[in-house]
Amino acid sequence: MTVEPGVRVGQDSDASVIERSWDEPETFAVLFDRHAGSVHRYAARRLGTEAADDLMADTFVIAFQQRHRYDIGRGDARPWLFGIATNLVGRHRRAEARRFRALAKLPPTDDGGGRDEALAERVTARVSAQGVRRELAGALARIPARNRDVLLLVAWADLSYEEAAQALGVPVGTVRSRLSRARSKVREALGGSDPTAFREDSRS
């Protein structure tokens, strides 16, 4: 039995919750309870914890306002929610790039007081070299925004290629090509290591 992320056995799908909220708006709180934490973590990794609070809240406000337009044929609402969140990140491109550049300048032995822990947590899961967080941040700062969106939706939001395509409203082939270019930059920055390679089989 396949269970959608964030949904326990016996629970209604996200689509069912959204459909019910059309007539019972208070039901939408169930979707918030399921996914607010993951949306907040994604936003924090990209923009920092201070901006993440507002971005997460805005994501669900927009989702609530647009819930009547949701395709209830899609049981899992994560691609939709992360698509909204990514669009909101797009309004803060300069702030995101500044954040990554600042993290890239941290001394290799400085963990930033934990500030960059969340930033590096998922993408660097299989890389143990000293200073990799700093180098990764520098690579992310240099990646074009649309390629960075794809990389971080797959690596940090845990979306499949198909789900990332849904989130961004682009073909799966476009996701693959953008991800390939982004990963190439990451490998270059990390001296040939590719912390996203382990997702190739499981998320393609």
N, C-alpha and C positions, 0 to 999 in steps of 0.2 A: 504494500500500500504506500503510495506516494503522498506525503503531507507537505503542503506549501510552507516555506519559511515563515515563522511567526504565527502559524496556525497549529493548534493542538488537535489531536484526534478528537472528533466529535464536534469541533467548532465549525461554524459557518465560514465559507470562503470570504475573502475580502469583497468579491463581487456581490455576494449575497448581502453583506453588511451595507455596502454602498447603495444597492438597490432598495433595501429596506429604509435607508435614511432619506430616500426621496419623499416618503410620506411621514417618516418619523425622524426628523433632523437630529434629535439627541442620540440616535443610534450611531452616528458618525464617530462618536467618542471611542467606540470600540476600535476603529481603525487607528485612531491616535494612540491608544494604549498599546496596540500591537507594534507599531512602526516608528513612533516618535523617537525612541532611543537610537535606533539605527540611523535614522535621518540626521539626528543631532551629531552622532559620532562622525558621520561622513562630512557634515558641514564643518565640524571642529577641525578635522584633519586638513581641510582645504583652507579655512579662513581663520582658525583659532577659536577658542571657546567663547570669547565675548561676542563675536559676530554670530556664532552658531545658534545661540538662543533665539535671536530675532529671525534668522533664516529658517530655522525649524518651524517656528510659529507661523511665519509667512507661508511656508510650504503647505501647511495644513489649512490655513485660511483660504488660500487659492484652491486647494483640492476640494474643500467644502463648497466653495462658490461654484466650482465646475463639476460637481458630482453628478449632475443630471446628464452630462456629456460623456461620462465614463462608459467604456465598452464592457458591459457585464459578461461578455463572452470570455473575458480575461479574468480568471479566478484570482490571480495574484496581483495586488495593486502596487507592489514595490517598484516595478519599472516606471509606472505612472508617477509615483511620488518622487522617486529619484530624478526623473526627468524634470519635474517642477523645480526641485532643489537645485539641479544643475543649471537650469535657466536663471535661477536667482543668483547663483554663484557668478554667472556671466556678467552680472551688474557690478561685480567687485573684482574684475580681472586684475586691475592694478594692485589692489590690496593683496590678492592671492600671490601675485608674482613677487611683491615686496616681502611677503612672509617667507616664501621659499628662498629668496635671495638672502634674507637675514639668517635663516637657519643654516644656509650653506656657509656662512661666515663664522659659525660657531667653532671654537677650537675642537680638534678631534676628541680630546679627553673631557670636554664639557658636555654634559647631557642637558644643558639648558634648564636645570632644575626640574626636569621632567616635561618641559614645554614641547619638546619634539618627540616625545615617546609615542603619542597617538599618531603623529604624522607618519612615523616610520613603521608602525606596528604591523600592518598587513603586507605592504609591498616588500618589506625587507625580511619577511618571515624565514627565508632560507639563506640569508646572507649574514655572516658573522664577523666580517672584517671590521677593524677599528675605523671609525670615521665614516662608515657607510651612510649613516643618516645625513650627515653633512653633504656628502657627495650626491646622494639621491635628491636632496632638496635642490641642489644646484642644477641637476638634470631636469627636474620637474619645472624649474623656473624657465629653462630654455626651450622646453617643448611647446609648440604652438597650442593655443588654448583648446582647439577642437580635438586635437590628438590627446591632450592631457585629460579632457573630459572622458574620452573612451577608456583610457588606461585606468583612471581612478574609479570609474563606474564598475569596471571588471574587478579591480584589485581591492578597492575599499568598500564598495556597495555590494560586492559579491554577486553581481549580475552576470548571467551568461551572455554570450555574444548576441543572441536573439533578443534577450531582455534589454541589453544596452541599445540595440537598434530601435526597440520600441520606445525607450526612454528619450532618445534623441530624435526620433522621427526620421531615421535614415536607413538605407538598406543594410543588411548584414554584411555584404561585401565591403561597404564603406567602413563599417566598424572594424573589420579584419585588417583593412589596409591602414587605417589610422592607428590601430593598436600596434601593427608591425613597425610602423615608423617610430612610434613612441618608445616601444621596447628597444629598438635599435639605439636610441639616444641614451636610454637607461643603461644598456649593456656597455656602451662607450664610456659613460661616466663611472661605472663600477668596475672597469678593467676587464670586461668580458663576462662578468657574472650577470645572470638574468633572474632576478627574484620573482618575476611574473611567469617564468616558463612553466612552473608546476601547474598553472591553471590551463595550459593549452589543451590537455586531454579532457579535463573535467568540465570546462566551461565552453568548449567550442560547439 
